Amino acid sequence: MIVLYDHPLSPYAQKVRIALREKGLVFEARQPGGLGAGGAAGDFVAASPRAEVPALVDGEVRIFDSTIILEYLDDAYPTPSMRPASAADRARVRMLEEVMDTHYEAINWGLSEIRWFRRAEGAAAEALFAKAKAQIEGLQAWLTKELGDREWFNGDAFGWGDLSVAPYLNGSAGHGYPPAAGPLADWLARANARASVADTMAEAIASSRASAMPNVADLVEKGLFKREYRDHRLEWMIKSGGLDVVLKGLERDNIRFAPAFG
């Protein structure tokens, strides 16, 4: 049995869930404890020493990082392949994934920091929202060009390029920034109609509703819930005008970074 340590709201984990479902692989999803407070431990940290989801356990094999997990799944369970056939197209969709995992993810994450965790309010929050909106519009215009006249980002069939984009576009749509009517919106509708994507997004929505806590911002303020500031997230917050957010988070000890190895 494949075990996937993840969180339904993590777009990195959503990519892996979609791939597992596209391949028809049975898996058990486990949500590790201690993530919010930075106190994860046990079998999860043995599989993911960075204490980040997703992490995959397949027998004696333990893998962390969503991209490496996707590579493993395509190598170990090659049918159907999520990667395009040609080397050039494989490089193209990997570049798509890189942009989504770093640039796009950071914007969605930043929106959550402001909207749900109230890291900034008033004029400061509005300025960050405006930056995020402009950045999303730019990235969606770029994605439209990358899609071109293809049915799928992967080419003729749904695959790696598509599962790398869908979680992030759905995430920004949830923040009120869906793709404008046109090819990209049409592609997203096609992707969301697939069972692998629909089931994964339904789990995310259910998790969001179940975990909705009116006092989550208060928990952050008290240091009882710490959001991880990965490198690209930290960059986004600083370059978008949220340096004070970072400084206050450090002062109040309510942000965290990856733990030390060993």
Secondary structure as a PSIPRED ss2 file (coil, helix, strand):
# PSIPRED VFORMAT (PSIPRED V4.0)

   1 M C   1.000  0.000  0.000
   2 I E   0.000  0.000  1.000
   3 V E   0.000  0.000  1.000
   4 L E   0.000  0.000  1.000
   5 Y E   0.000  0.000  1.000
   6 D C   1.000  0.000  0.000
   7 H C   1.000  0.000  0.000
   8 P C   1.000  0.000  0.000
   9 L C   1.000  0.000  0.000
  10 S C   1.000  0.000  0.000
  11 P H   0.000  1.000  0.000
  12 Y H   0.000  1.000  0.000
  13 A H   0.000  1.000  0.000
  14 Q H   0.000  1.000  0.000
  15 K H   0.000  1.000  0.000
  16 V H   0.000  1.000  0.000
  17 R H   0.000  1.000  0.000
  18 I H   0.000  1.000  0.000
  19 A H   0.000  1.000  0.000
  20 L H   0.000  1.000  0.000
  21 R H   0.000  1.000  0.000
  22 E H   0.000  1.000  0.000
  23 K C   1.000  0.000  0.000
  24 G C   1.000  0.000  0.000
  25 L C   1.000  0.000  0.000
  26 V C   1.000  0.000  0.000
  27 F E   0.000  0.000  1.000
  28 E E   0.000  0.000  1.000
  29 A E   0.000  0.000  1.000
  30 R E   0.000  0.000  1.000
  31 Q C   1.000  0.000  0.000
  32 P C   1.000  0.000  0.000
  33 G C   1.000  0.000  0.000
  34 G C   1.000  0.000  0.000
  35 L C   1.000  0.000  0.000
  36 G C   1.000  0.000  0.000
  37 A C   1.000  0.000  0.000
  38 G C   1.000  0.000  0.000
  39 G C   1.000  0.000  0.000
  40 A C   1.000  0.000  0.000
  41 A C   1.000  0.000  0.000
  42 G C   1.000  0.000  0.000
  43 D H   0.000  1.000  0.000
  44 F H   0.000  1.000  0.000
  45 V H   0.000  1.000  0.000
  46 A H   0.000  1.000  0.000
  47 A H   0.000  1.000  0.000
  48 S C   1.000  0.000  0.000
  49 P C   1.000  0.000  0.000
  50 R C   1.000  0.000  0.000
  51 A C   1.000  0.000  0.000
  52 E C   1.000  0.000  0.000
  53 V C   1.000  0.000  0.000
  54 P C   1.000  0.000  0.000
  55 A E   0.000  0.000  1.000
  56 L E   0.000  0.000  1.000
  57 V E   0.000  0.000  1.000
  58 D E   0.000  0.000  1.000
  59 G C   1.000  0.000  0.000
  60 E C   1.000  0.000  0.000
  61 V E   0.000  0.000  1.000
  62 R E   0.000  0.000  1.000
  63 I E   0.000  0.000  1.000
  64 F E   0.000  0.000  1.000
  65 D C   1.000  0.000  0.000
  66 S H   0.000  1.000  0.000
  67 T H   0.000  1.000  0.000
  68 I H   0.000  1.000  0.000
  69 I H   0.000  1.000  0.000
  70 L H   0.000  1.000  0.000
  71 E H   0.000  1.000  0.000
  72 Y H   0.000  1.000  0.000
  73 L H   0.000  1.000  0.000
  74 D H   0.000  1.000  0.000
  75 D H   0.000  1.000  0.000
  76 A H   0.000  1.000  0.000
  77 Y C   1.000  0.000  0.000
  78 P C   1.000  0.000  0.000
  79 T C   1.000  0.000  0.000
  80 P C   1.000  0.000  0.000
  81 S C   1.000  0.000  0.000
  82 M C   1.000  0.000  0.000
  83 R C   1.000  0.000  0.000
  84 P C   1.000  0.000  0.000
  85 A C   1.000  0.000  0.000
  86 S C   1.000  0.000  0.000
  87 A H   0.000  1.000  0.000
  88 A H   0.000  1.000  0.000
  89 D H   0.000  1.000  0.000
  90 R H   0.000  1.000  0.000
  91 A H   0.000  1.000  0.000
  92 R H   0.000  1.000  0.000
  93 V H   0.000  1.000  0.000
  94 R H   0.000  1.000  0.000
  95 M H   0.000  1.000  0.000
  96 L H   0.000  1.000  0.000
  97 E H   0.000  1.000  0.000
  98 E H   0.000  1.000  0.000
  99 V H   0.000  1.000  0.000
 100 M H   0.000  1.000  0.000
 101 D H   0.000  1.000  0.000
 102 T H   0.000  1.000  0.000
 103 H H   0.000  1.000  0.000
 104 Y H   0.000  1.000  0.000
 105 E H   0.000  1.000  0.000
 106 A H   0.000  1.000  0.000
 107 I H   0.000  1.000  0.000
 108 N H   0.000  1.000  0.000
 109 W H   0.000  1.000  0.000
 110 G H   0.000  1.000  0.000
 111 L H   0.000  1.000  0.000
 112 S H   0.000  1.000  0.000
 113 E H   0.000  1.000  0.000
 114 I H   0.000  1.000  0.000
 115 R H   0.000  1.000  0.000
 116 W C   1.000  0.000  0.000
 117 F C   1.000  0.000  0.000
 118 R C   1.000  0.000  0.000
 119 R C   1.000  0.000  0.000
 120 A C   1.000  0.000  0.000
 121 E C   1.000  0.000  0.000
 122 G H   0.000  1.000  0.000
 123 A H   0.000  1.000  0.000
 124 A H   0.000  1.000  0.000
 125 A H   0.000  1.000  0.000
 126 E H   0.000  1.000  0.000
 127 A H   0.000  1.000  0.000
 128 L H   0.000  1.000  0.000
 129 F H   0.000  1.000  0.000
 130 A H   0.000  1.000  0.000
 131 K H   0.000  1.000  0.000
 132 A H   0.000  1.000  0.000
 133 K H   0.000  1.000  0.000
 134 A H   0.000  1.000  0.000
 135 Q H   0.000  1.000  0.000
 136 I H   0.000  1.000  0.000
 137 E H   0.000  1.000  0.000
 138 G H   0.000  1.000  0.000
 139 L H   0.000  1.000  0.000
 140 Q H   0.000  1.000  0.000
 141 A H   0.000  1.000  0.000
 142 W H   0.000  1.000  0.000
 143 L H   0.000  1.000  0.000
 144 T H   0.000  1.000  0.000
 145 K H   0.000  1.000  0.000
 146 E H   0.000  1.000  0.000
 147 L H   0.000  1.000  0.000
 148 G C   1.000  0.000  0.000
 149 D C   1.000  0.000  0.000
 150 R C   1.000  0.000  0.000
 151 E C   1.000  0.000  0.000
 152 W E   0.000  0.000  1.000
 153 F C   1.000  0.000  0.000
 154 N C   1.000  0.000  0.000
 155 G E   0.000  0.000  1.000
 156 D C   1.000  0.000  0.000
 157 A C   1.000  0.000  0.000
 158 F C   1.000  0.000  0.000
 159 G C   1.000  0.000  0.000
 160 W H   0.000  1.000  0.000
 161 G H   0.000  1.000  0.000
 162 D H   0.000  1.000  0.000
 163 L H   0.000  1.000  0.000
 164 S H   0.000  1.000  0.000
 165 V H   0.000  1.000  0.000
 166 A H   0.000  1.000  0.000
 167 P H   0.000  1.000  0.000
 168 Y H   0.000  1.000  0.000
 169 L H   0.000  1.000  0.000
 170 N H   0.000  1.000  0.000
 171 G H   0.000  1.000  0.000
 172 S H   0.000  1.000  0.000
 173 A H   0.000  1.000  0.000
 174 G H   0.000  1.000  0.000
 175 H C   1.000  0.000  0.000
 176 G C   1.000  0.000  0.000
 177 Y C   1.000  0.000  0.000
 178 P C   1.000  0.000  0.000
 179 P C   1.000  0.000  0.000
 180 A C   1.000  0.000  0.000
 181 A C   1.000  0.000  0.000
 182 G C   1.000  0.000  0.000
 183 P H   0.000  1.000  0.000
 184 L H   0.000  1.000  0.000
 185 A H   0.000  1.000  0.000
 186 D H   0.000  1.000  0.000
 187 W H   0.000  1.000  0.000
 188 L H   0.000  1.000  0.000
 189 A H   0.000  1.000  0.000
 190 R H   0.000  1.000  0.000
 191 A H   0.000  1.000  0.000
 192 N H   0.000  1.000  0.000
 193 A H   0.000  1.000  0.000
 194 R C   1.000  0.000  0.000
 195 A H   0.000  1.000  0.000
 196 S H   0.000  1.000  0.000
 197 V H   0.000  1.000  0.000
 198 A H   0.000  1.000  0.000
 199 D H   0.000  1.000  0.000
 200 T H   0.000  1.000  0.000
 201 M H   0.000  1.000  0.000
 202 A H   0.000  1.000  0.000
 203 E H   0.000  1.000  0.000
 204 A H   0.000  1.000  0.000
 205 I H   0.000  1.000  0.000
 206 A H   0.000  1.000  0.000
 207 S H   0.000  1.000  0.000
 208 S H   0.000  1.000  0.000
 209 R H   0.000  1.000  0.000
 210 A H   0.000  1.000  0.000
 211 S C   1.000  0.000  0.000
 212 A C   1.000  0.000  0.000
 213 M C   1.000  0.000  0.000
 214 P C   1.000  0.000  0.000
 215 N C   1.000  0.000  0.000
 216 V H   0.000  1.000  0.000
 217 A H   0.000  1.000  0.000
 218 D H   0.000  1.000  0.000
 219 L H   0.000  1.000  0.000
 220 V H   0.000  1.000  0.000
 221 E H   0.000  1.000  0.000
 222 K C   1.000  0.000  0.000
 223 G C   1.000  0.000  0.000
 224 L C   1.000  0.000  0.000
 225 F C   1.000  0.000  0.000
 226 K C   1.000  0.000  0.000
 227 R E   0.000  0.000  1.000
 228 E E   0.000  0.000  1.000
 229 Y C   1.000  0.000  0.000
 230 R C   1.000  0.000  0.000
 231 D H   0.000  1.000  0.000
 232 H H   0.000  1.000  0.000
 233 R H   0.000  1.000  0.000
 234 L H   0.000  1.000  0.000
 235 E H   0.000  1.000  0.000
 236 W H   0.000  1.000  0.000
 237 M H   0.000  1.000  0.000
 238 I H   0.000  1.000  0.000
 239 K H   0.000  1.000  0.000
 240 S C   1.000  0.000  0.000
 241 G C   1.000  0.000  0.000
 242 G C   1.000  0.000  0.000
 243 L H   0.000  1.000  0.000
 244 D H   0.000  1.000  0.000
 245 V H   0.000  1.000  0.000
 246 V H   0.000  1.000  0.000
 247 L H   0.000  1.000  0.000
 248 K H   0.000  1.000  0.000
 249 G H   0.000  1.000  0.000
 250 L H   0.000  1.000  0.000
 251 E H   0.000  1.000  0.000
 252 R H   0.000  1.000  0.000
 253 D C   1.000  0.000  0.000
 254 N C   1.000  0.000  0.000
 255 I E   0.000  0.000  1.000
 256 R E   0.000  0.000  1.000
 257 F C   1.000  0.000  0.000
 258 A C   1.000  0.000  0.000
 259 P C   1.000  0.000  0.000
 260 A C   1.000  0.000  0.000
 261 F C   1.000  0.000  0.000
 262 G C   1.000  0.000  0.000
